[in-house]
Every structure is written in C-alpha cells, then in structure tokens.
Amino acid sequence: MCIRDRYTGADIAAVCKKAGRYALREDLHAKNVRQKHFLQAIEETGPSVTPDTMKYYQAIRGELRKRKSKEIESPYYI
C-alpha cells in the first residue's frame, strides 16, 4: 500500500512529526530524518481513511462529476 492511498494530509503531517521525534530520540542533535524514522512512524500511524470511506468517496465522485457536467452544459445563471 502506498501512503497516499488512504492517508489524509493531516495523517501525513502526523507521520512527518512523529518521524522527526524518532530521529531526535535516537540523537538529540540530529539534523536529518532518515527513511527508517519515516517507516517506523508510518507503521505506528494508521490511515484515517477506511476502505468504506474510500468506497463512499468513489461513489460521490461520480455523482459530483455528473452534476458538474450538467452545470457546464446549462449553467444556472443563464
């Protein structure tokens, strides 16, 4: 699974902060956050978007596209 599949922007921000803390725990004067810190943070920070939520997003995406195309064909302001 790719991190962007079910992680929101807030989830990714949390992973980044947690990875930074892991780097600092390892070395209080750390200047870099390494891949191992990110992998550890990802492992402990689950995605907030569930498979059911993704199904819902996919369903409304189609509906929103239909509405948008109807608006383009016949704008409400004309």
N, C-alpha and C positions, 0 to 999 in steps of 0.2 A: 504494500500500500504506500502510496505517495502521501507525504504530509499535507499537501494541498487538497487531497480528495475530500476529507471530512473535517479539516481544521479551519476554524474561522480566523480572521485577522487577529482577534483577541487571543485565540489559542496559540497562534504562532508567536505573538508578543510574549505570552507567558513562558513558552518554551525558551525563547531567547534570554529572558531574565533569569530563568532557572539555570540555563547553561552557564551564564555569567557567574552565578553564585557557586556552581560546581567548580568552575575554574579558580575562583577565589578561595574556596575551601582547600583546594589542592595546593595553591601557592598564593598567599595573601598579597603578593606583589605581582601577580600575573598580569601580563599586558595583552595576552591573546586568549581567546576562547577556541578550543580545539573541537574537532569533529566528535571526539569521544564524549565531550561535555554535552554537545547537542543531542547525540544519540541517547545518552543517559536521561536527559530532560524529556525527550520525546517518549521514551519508554515509560516514564512516570507521569506524563501529562497526556491523558486521553483526549481524543477529539470530542468536541461538544455537539457535533452534528451526527445524529444517529442514522442508520440505514432508512428508517421510517421517515425521518425528516428529509432525507435526500429524495425519496420517492415523492413526497409532497411537493418539494421544490420542482422536480421534473414535471409533475402534473400541472402546477400553476404556471410554469414557464411556457408550456404550450398554450394555455389559456391567455396569458398576457400577450403572447405574440399574435394570437388571433385578434385580440382587441386592438392592438397597435396597428395591425394591417388594415383593420376596418376604419380606424381613425384617419389613416393616410388616404384611403380611398374616398372617404366622405367626412372631411373634418367637421366637427360640431359647430365651428364658428362661421361657417358659410351659410 
